[in-house]
Amino acid sequence: MTTTITSIRQPVISSLIEFMLGDYFSMPSFHGQRAIDSTAYSLEFYFIRGAIFYYLGQYNGAIRDFSMVLRMDWRHRGAAAWIAKAERAHCRGAGGKCR
């Protein structure tokens, strides 16, 4: 099986669409629990959107979204690794000229 950019992007985009149209709107609105759940959804949204930006080659947008994930949860396992990955890709795309 040949892996193409389209086949890599498809699961990420599908995950974002599923997240956006999923169970979020059918959640019960318990006063205290709703705030916790919406933060978790926001974190997941920024993480998935960061991955989409990365796969689209928009590395600055990806770095911004992964940084937002770290602001919400500084212990997030993947966000720091994705930031490093996006920064390396950005440097390669800029002809080796890094910030």
N, C-alpha and C positions, 0 to 999 in steps of 0.2 A: 504494500500500500504506500503510495506516495503522499507525503505530507505537504500541503500547500498552505500559503498564508490564509486563504479562505477557510480551509478546514480547521485552522487554529483559532481564527477569530469567531467562527460560528458558535462554539460552546460558550464563549464569553458573552457574546451578544444575546444568545438565548437565555443565559442566566440572568442578565440584566432585565430582559423583557419579562421573564417569569417572576423576578423579584418585584418589578413595578406593577404587574397585574395580578400578583398572587394573593395570598391571604391577608395582606396588610389592611385592606379596607373592610374585611369582615371580622377584624379583631374586636373583642369586647373592649369598651372604653372604661376600664377601671381607673380611677383618678390617679393613683400613685404608680401603678404598673404600666400605664400607657406611656409615661415619660421615659421609663427604662426601655420599653420595647421600641419606641421611636428612635432613641439613641442608637440602639443596636441596628435598626434598619438604616439609619443614616450612615453608620460606620460601614455597613455592608455595601450600601449604595456607592460611597466614595471609593471603596476598594475595587469594586467591579468596574466603575467608571474609569478609575486610574488604569486598570488593565486594558480597557478598551482604548483609551488614549495611547497607551504604550504600543498596542498592536497596530494602531493607525499611524504610528510614527510621530505623534504629537507628544513628545517627551516632556516638554515643560508643563503641559496640562496633567500628565501622569504624575510628575513629581509633586505638583501642587495638591492633587487629590490624595496621594499616598501620605503626604505631610499632614493633611487634614485628618486622616485615619490615626496617625500617631498623636495628634493633639487630643483626639477623643479617647484613645487607649494607647498609652505610651508603651505598653507591653505587647502590642499586636505582633504576632510572629512574622508575618510576611511583608508588612509595609516597608520596613527598613531595607530589606533585601530588594524589594521592587524599586525603591528609590535609587539604590546603588546601581541596579541594572539599567534603569532609565538614564541615569547620569552617564554611564559608560556608553550607552547607545547614542546619547546626545553628543558626546565628545567625538565618537566615530563619525557621526553625520556632519559635524562641523569641521571636518578635516583635521581632527586632533587638537583643535583649539578649545580648551576647556576653560571654565570660569576661573 
